[in-house]
């Protein structure tokens, strides 16, 4: 590790620290992780304490909540400290980028990938938002690093193999898609047959990885049987249900029906990758509408990936390729693809450099060097520009609503909402019944309201799906609800 690399990481950390603050979050799934951490330190187990029945949580793995638990235990909901932790994890990831890519590139190229990762506007943004992709990126890079070390071992049984398996376990229990990193590593050792003992190496990491993974699956299966059916009627409690059963995670009416719809999902996600997710992630710019520059950037990156695969496949290529295929198959990718691609951001920069070299070399060394400097400089500056012009989350009328009602309603009241239960509990302490389904079927929505016997319903423009699915039903049944609170479009209705 060079002094230049360490100094640059210190500089990037200072920039990040200037940006972060203690402002309450109002986006992503941050409260789920914080409340799971709260449940762990409160002695209630791994449960959704925001719901009246406190059902077992079976969807998000436990590593990130476990990392948040000490902060929550000693300092409560201290958002500054959580963001600080994520910044430190991001900087650790940047250092690991250098360690991983130095094996394939000279020091200057490896440093460029580090620099581009460190100044990524999206890496800073998601560090600020407090999401599990930040630690997941670190564990992914650790897995790649120890896989590189393990392939150099003559013996299949060694410390590097154990550390690789541990890194894969940490990745999987941080984000469920980590299972595909395991498949990438196992296939790499089997197919490439490194040092003639590739199959044995694959079996070692498989055995170590599968034991805790299977125990987690058994735990979730047993726990799911204890969850009241009202929580399962309209909401998926696992990624498997999401992955297979639905074509749009934000609209339960769009269920996957047949192989044709599954294939159309793949093309929809690919379209989203090429024109939006990848260009936004690499440049930091919010892409609006299709444009040639976004298409060109994606083509260069995929060209770099293809060139590497055809030339000499590495552990980087296997993990990147399999993870990308998984995202193409997942219904959520088109809606939130940029965030899901964040953990492989350094890989995108790596293939961007490879693609530039591949394409521009045909026009001579001078053209290659010019193209290389121009693209890297533009990407670097565009991210810096986005960082210094980045807007922090605004003070939310939703949070003000929560502050206004906190402590002013009877104890034991039950809220109903679309996708807001965790947030309501985080900021008010009031629990919710099962979440109202995201469907345009008014009858289903009203049936769920009657079945769950809520005391109050909440809608907010911050959570647009509450306006999309719940507010129209309330408007069509005005005689059954009265407005108890209203401010800036944030409304609480009392059931009559």
C-alpha positions in Angstrom: 0.0 0.0 0.0 1.6 3.3 -1.1 1.7 6.5 0.9 -0.1 8.2 -2.0 -3.0 5.8 -1.7 -3.3 6.3 2.1 -3.1 10.1 1.8 -5.8 10.1 -0.9 -8.1 8.0 1.3 -7.5 10.4 4.2 -8.4 13.3 1.9 -11.6 11.4 0.7 -12.5 10.6 4.3 -12.3 14.3 5.2 -14.6 15.2 2.3 -17.1 12.6 3.4 -16.9 13.8 7.1 -17.6 17.3 6.1 -20.7 16.1 4.3 -22.3 13.8 6.9 -24.5 15.1 9.7 -27.1 13.9 12.2 -30.1 14.7 10.2 -32.9 12.1 10.5 -33.1 9.9 7.3 -36.3 9.7 5.2 -35.3 7.4 2.4 -34.3 3.8 1.5 -34.8 1.0 4.0 -32.6 2.5 6.7 -35.2 2.2 9.6 -35.5 -1.6 9.0 -31.8 -2.1 9.9 -31.9 0.4 12.8 -35.0 -1.2 14.3 -33.6 -4.7 13.8 -30.5 -3.5 15.7 -32.8 -2.1 18.4 -34.6 -5.5 18.7 -31.3 -7.2 19.1 -30.1 -5.0 21.9 -33.6 -5.0 23.6 -33.5 -8.7 24.0 -36.6 -9.4 21.8 -34.6 -11.3 19.2 -34.5 -10.7 15.5 -38.0 -9.3 15.2 -39.9 -6.5 13.6 -40.7 -4.5 16.7 -42.6 -1.9 14.7 -45.5 -4.2 14.3 -48.1 -5.0 17.1 -47.3 -8.7 16.9 -43.5 -8.2 16.7 -43.2 -11.1 14.1 -39.8 -12.7 13.5 -37.9 -10.9 10.7 -37.0 -13.3 7.9 -36.0 -11.1 5.0 -32.9 -9.0 5.7 -29.8 -10.8 7.0 -28.4 -9.8 10.3 -24.8 -8.6 9.8 -25.5 -4.9 9.2 -28.0 -4.7 12.1 -25.4 -6.4 14.3 -22.9 -3.8 13.3 -25.4 -1.0 14.2 -26.2 -2.7 17.5 -23.4 -1.1 19.6 -24.2 2.4 18.4 -27.9 1.9 19.1 -27.2 0.3 22.5 -24.8 3.0 23.8 -26.0 6.1 21.9 -29.6 5.4 20.8 -30.6 6.5 17.3 -27.5 8.5 16.6 -27.5 9.0 12.9 -24.2 10.8 12.8 -22.3 7.9 14.4 -24.0 5.4 12.0 -23.0 7.6 9.0 -19.5 7.8 10.4 -19.3 4.0 10.6 -20.4 3.8 7.0 -17.8 6.3 5.9 -15.1 4.3 7.6 -16.4 1.1 5.9 -16.4 2.9 2.6 -12.8 4.1 3.0 -11.8 0.5 4.0 -13.4 -0.6 0.8 -11.3 1.9 -1.2 -8.1 0.6 0.4 -9.2 -3.0 -0.5 -9.8 -1.9 -4.1 -6.1 -1.1 -4.4 -5.1 -4.5 -2.9 -7.5 -6.4 -5.2 -6.7 -4.7 -8.5 -3.0 -4.3 -7.9 -2.7 -8.0 -8.8 -3.8 -7.4 -12.4 -2.6 -3.8 -13.0 0.4 -1.7 -12.3 0.4 0.7 -9.4 -0.8 3.7 -11.4 -3.8 2.0 -12.9 -4.8 0.5 -9.5 -4.5 3.9 -8.0 -6.8 5.4 -10.7 -9.5 2.8 -9.9 -9.1 3.7 -6.2 -9.3 7.4 -6.8 -12.5 7.1 -9.0 -14.1 4.9 -6.3 -13.2 7.2 -3.5 -14.6 10.3 -5.2 -17.8 8.5 -6.4 -20.8 10.7 -5.7 -23.0 7.6 -5.3 -20.7 6.0 -2.8 -20.9 9.2 -0.7 -24.6 9.4 -1.2 -25.3 5.9 0.0 -22.9 6.2 2.9 -25.0 9.2 4.0 -28.2 7.2 3.5 -27.0 4.3 5.7 -27.6 1.2 3.6 -26.2 -2.3 3.8 -24.5 -2.0 0.4 -21.6 -0.2 2.0 -20.4 -3.1 4.3 -21.4 -5.5 1.5 -18.9 -3.9 -0.9 -16.1 -4.3 1.7 -16.9 -8.0 2.3 -17.1 -8.6 -1.5 -13.6 -7.1 -2.0 -12.2 -9.1 0.9 -13.6 -12.2 -0.7 -11.9 -11.4 -4.0 -8.6 -10.6 -2.2 -8.6 -13.9 -0.3 -9.6 -15.8 -3.4 -6.6 -14.4 -5.2 -4.4 -15.5 -2.3 -6.1 -18.9 -2.1 -5.5 -19.7 -5.8 -1.8 -19.2 -5.3 -1.8 -21.8 -2.5 -0.4 -25.2 -3.5 -2.5 -26.9 -0.8 -6.3 -26.8 -0.8 -6.4 -26.7 3.0 -5.1 -23.5 4.3 -5.7 -20.2 6.1 -6.6 -18.3 2.9 -9.3 -20.7 2.1 -10.8 -20.3 5.6 -10.6 -16.5 5.3 -12.3 -16.6 1.8 -15.1 -18.7 3.2 -15.5 -16.3 6.1 -15.6 -13.3 3.8 -18.3 -15.0 1.7 -20.3 -15.8 4.8 -20.1 -12.1 6.0 -21.1 -11.0 2.5 -24.1 -13.3 2.4 -25.3 -12.4 5.9 -25.0 -8.7 5.0 -27.0 -8.9 1.8 -28.7 -12.1 0.5 -27.3 -11.6 -3.1 -24.0 -12.5 -1.5 -24.9 -16.1 -2.2 -24.1 -15.4 -5.9 -20.5 -14.4 -4.9 -20.2 -17.8 -3.4 -21.3 -19.4 -6.7 -18.8 -17.2 -8.6 -15.9 -18.2 -6.4 -16.8 -21.9 -6.4 -17.2 -21.9 -10.2 -13.9 -20.1 -10.6 -11.9 -22.7 -8.7 -13.8 -25.6 -10.4 -13.6 -24.4 -14.0 -10.2 -22.7 -14.0 -8.7 -25.6 -12.0 -6.1 -23.4 -10.3 -3.0 -25.3 -9.2 -4.7 -28.6 -10.0 -6.6 -28.7 -6.8 -9.4 -26.3 -7.8 -12.2 -28.8 -7.1 -11.0 -29.5 -3.6 -10.7 -25.8 -2.9 -14.3 -25.2 -4.2 -15.5 -28.0 -1.9 -13.8 -26.6 1.1 -15.4 -23.1 0.8 -18.7 -24.8 -0.1 -18.8 -26.9 3.1 -17.8 -23.9 5.3 -20.3 -21.6 3.6 -23.2 -23.9 3.4 -23.4 -24.8 7.0 -24.4 -21.4 8.4 -26.3 -20.6 5.2 -28.5 -23.7 5.7 -29.0 -23.0 9.4 -30.2 -19.5 8.4 -32.6 -20.9 5.9 -34.0 -23.4 8.5 -34.3 -20.6 11.0 -36.3 -18.5 8.5 -38.5 -21.4 7.5 -39.4 -22.2 11.1 -39.9 -18.5 12.0 -42.1 -17.9 8.9 -44.5 -20.5 10.3 -44.9 -18.3 13.4 -45.7 -15.1 11.5 -49.5 -14.3 11.6 -51.0 -14.8 8.1 -52.1 -11.1 8.0 -48.4 -10.2 7.5 -48.0 -12.6 4.7 -51.1 -12.0 2.7 -49.9 -8.9 0.9 -46.2 -8.6 1.7 -43.3 -10.9 0.8 -41.3 -12.0 3.9 -38.4 -13.3 1.8 -36.4 -12.4 -1.3 -37.3 -15.8 -2.8 -41.0 -14.8 -3.0 -40.0 -11.4 -4.5 -37.6 -13.0 -7.0 -40.0 -15.7 -8.4 -43.5 -14.4 -7.8 -43.7 -10.8 -8.8 -42.6 -8.6 -11.7 -42.7 -5.3 -9.9 -42.0 -5.2 -6.1 -43.9 -1.9 -5.8 -47.1 -3.2 -7.4 -48.4 -6.6 -6.3 -50.8 -6.7 -9.2 -47.9 -7.3 -11.6 -47.2 -10.9 -10.8 -44.8 -13.0 -12.9 -46.9 -15.1 -15.2 -44.9 -17.5 -17.4 -41.5 -17.6 -18.9 -42.3 -14.8 -21.4 -42.8 -12.2 -18.6 -39.6 -13.4 -16.9 -37.7 -12.9 -20.2 -39.2 -9.4 -20.6 -38.0 -8.6 -17.1 -34.5 -9.4 -18.2 -34.6 -7.1 -21.2 -36.3 -4.3 -19.1 -33.5 -4.6 -16.5 -30.8 -4.6 -19.2 -32.3 -1.5 -20.7 -32.2 0.1 -17.3 -28.6 -0.9 -16.8 -27.4 0.5 -20.1 -29.1 3.8 -20.2 -29.5 4.7 -16.6 -28.0 2.6 -13.7 -24.4 2.1 -15.0 -23.9 5.7 -16.4 -25.4 7.2 -13.2 -23.2 5.2 -11.0 -20.0 5.8 -12.9 -20.4 9.5 -13.5 -22.5 10.5 -10.5 -24.9 12.3 -12.8 -28.6 11.8 -12.6 -29.4 10.6 -16.1 -32.8 11.8 -17.4 -33.9 10.1 -20.6 -31.9 8.1 -23.1 -28.8 9.7 -24.5 -25.8 8.6 -26.7 -23.2 9.3 -24.0 -24.8 7.0 -21.5 -25.0 4.3 -24.2 -21.4 4.8 -25.2 -20.2 4.6 -21.6 -22.0 1.3 -21.0 -20.8 -0.2 -24.3 -17.2 0.6 -23.3 -17.6 -1.1 -19.9 -19.2 -4.2 -21.4 -16.5 -4.3 -24.1 -13.9 -4.2 -21.4 -15.6 -7.1 -19.5 -15.9 -9.2 -22.7 -12.3 -8.6 -23.6 -11.2 -9.8 -20.1 -13.5 -12.9 -20.3 -12.1 -13.9 -23.7 -8.5 -13.3 -22.8 -7.9 -14.6 -19.3 -10.8 -15.1 -16.8 -10.1 -14.0 -13.2 -12.1 -14.2 -10.0 -13.1 -10.6 -10.7 -14.8 -11.6 -13.9 -16.6 -14.5 -12.4 -18.0 -12.6 -9.4 -18.9 -9.6 -11.6 -20.6 -11.7 -14.3 -22.7 -13.9 -12.0 -23.7 -11.0 -9.8 -24.8 -9.0 -12.9 -26.8 -12.0 -14.2 -28.6 -12.2 -10.9 -29.5 -8.5 -11.0 -30.8 -9.0 -14.5 -33.2 -11.7 -13.3 -34.5 -9.7 -10.3 -37.6 -7.7 -10.6 -36.4 -4.9 -8.3 -33.4 -4.0 -10.5 -35.2 -1.6 -12.9 -36.6 0.4 -10.0 -33.5 0.6 -7.8 -30.7 -0.7 -9.9 -28.2 2.0 -9.2 -28.1 1.1 -5.5 -27.8 -2.6 -6.2 -24.9 -2.0 -8.5 -23.0 0.0 -5.9 -21.0 -2.9 -4.4 -19.5 -3.6 -7.9 -18.6 0.0 -8.6 -14.8 -0.6 -8.6 -15.4 -3.4 -11.1 -17.2 -1.0 -13.4 -14.2 1.4 -13.3 -11.9 -1.5 -13.9 -13.8 -2.6 -17.1 -14.1 1.0 -18.1 -10.3 1.3 -18.3 -10.1 -2.1 -20.0 -12.7 -1.0 -22.6 -10.9 2.3 -23.3 -7.7 0.5 -23.9 -9.4 -2.1 -26.1 -11.2 0.4 -28.3 -8.7 3.2 -28.6 -5.6 1.0 -29.2 -6.9 0.4 -32.7 -6.2 4.0 -33.4 -2.6 4.0 -32.1 -0.8 4.6 -28.8 -1.3 8.4 -28.8 -5.0 8.1 -29.4 -5.2 5.5 -26.6 -3.5 7.7 -24.1 -5.6 10.7 -25.1 -8.8 8.8 -24.8 -7.7 7.3 -21.5 -6.8 10.7 -19.9 -10.0 12.4 -21.3 -12.5 9.7 -20.1 -10.8 9.3 -16.6 -10.6 13.1 -16.1 -14.3 13.6 -17.1 -15.5 10.8 -14.8 -13.4 12.1 -12.0 -14.5 15.7 -12.4 -18.2 14.9 -12.9 -18.2 13.0 -9.6 -16.4 15.8 -7.8 -18.9 18.3 -9.2 -21.8 16.2 -8.1 -20.3 15.8 -4.6 -19.9 19.6 -4.1 -23.4 20.2 -5.5 -25.1 17.3 -3.7 -28.2 18.2 -1.7 -28.7 16.6 1.6 -32.0 15.2 2.5 -34.4 18.1 3.2 -36.3 18.5 6.5 -39.3 16.4 5.9 -42.9 17.3 6.6 -43.3 13.6 7.4 -40.8 13.8 10.2 -42.5 17.0 11.5 -45.8 15.1 11.4 -44.2 12.4 13.5 -42.8 14.8 16.0 -46.2 16.6 16.3 -48.1 13.4 17.1 -45.5 11.7 19.2 -46.8 11.3 22.7 -50.2 13.0 21.8 -52.1 9.8 20.9 -53.5 7.2 23.3 -51.1 4.3 24.2 -51.6 1.2 22.1 -53.0 2.8 19.0 -52.4 0.9 15.8 -51.4 2.6 12.5 -52.0 1.4 9.0 -49.9 2.6 6.0 -48.3 1.6 2.8 -44.6 1.0 3.3 -44.3 3.4 6.3 -44.6 1.1 9.4 -40.8 1.2 10.2 -40.6 4.9 9.8 -43.7 5.6 12.0 -42.3 3.5 14.8 -38.8 5.0 14.5 -40.0 8.6 14.9 -43.1 8.2 17.1 -42.9 4.8 18.9 -46.4 3.9 17.7 -46.8 0.4 16.3 -48.5 -0.6 13.1 -50.6 -3.5 12.0 -49.7 -5.4 8.8 -48.8 -3.1 5.9 -51.6 -2.2 3.5 -51.0 -4.0 0.1 -49.6 -2.1 -2.9 -52.4 -2.8 -5.3 -54.9 -0.8 -7.4 -57.6 -3.2 -6.3 -59.6 -0.9 -4.0 -61.5 -3.9 -2.5 -58.3 -5.6 -1.4 -57.1 -2.4 0.2 -60.4 -1.9 2.1 -60.5 -5.6 3.1 -57.1 -5.3 4.6 -58.1 -2.1 6.5 -61.2 -3.9 7.9 -59.3 -7.0 8.7 -56.4 -5.4 10.6 -58.6 -3.0 12.6 -56.3 0.0 12.5 -57.0 3.1 14.6 -55.3 5.5 12.2 -54.1 5.6 8.6 -51.1 7.7 7.4 -50.2 9.0 4.0 -47.3 11.1 3.0 -45.9 12.6 -0.3 -42.5 11.4 1.0 -43.7 7.9 0.5 -45.4 8.2 -2.9 -46.8 4.7 -2.9 -49.1 5.7 0.0 -50.6 8.3 -2.4 -50.7 5.8 -5.2 -52.5 3.0 -3.4 -54.0 4.2 -0.1 -55.1 7.8 -0.6 -57.5 7.1 -3.6 -59.3 4.4 -1.5 -59.7 6.9 1.4 -61.0 9.6 -1.0 -63.5 7.1 -2.4 -64.8 6.2 1.1 -64.8 9.6 2.8 -67.6 8.7 5.2 -65.4 6.1 6.9 -62.5 8.3 7.7 -61.9 11.7 9.3 -58.7 13.9 9.1 -57.0 14.0 12.4 -53.8 15.8 11.2 -52.8 17.5 8.0 -49.6 19.3 7.0 -47.8 19.7 3.7 -49.6 16.7 2.2 -48.8 14.5 5.3 -52.2 13.3 6.6 -53.4 11.1 9.4 -56.9 9.8 9.2 -58.9 8.4 12.1 -61.1 5.5 11.3 -64.8 6.1 12.1 
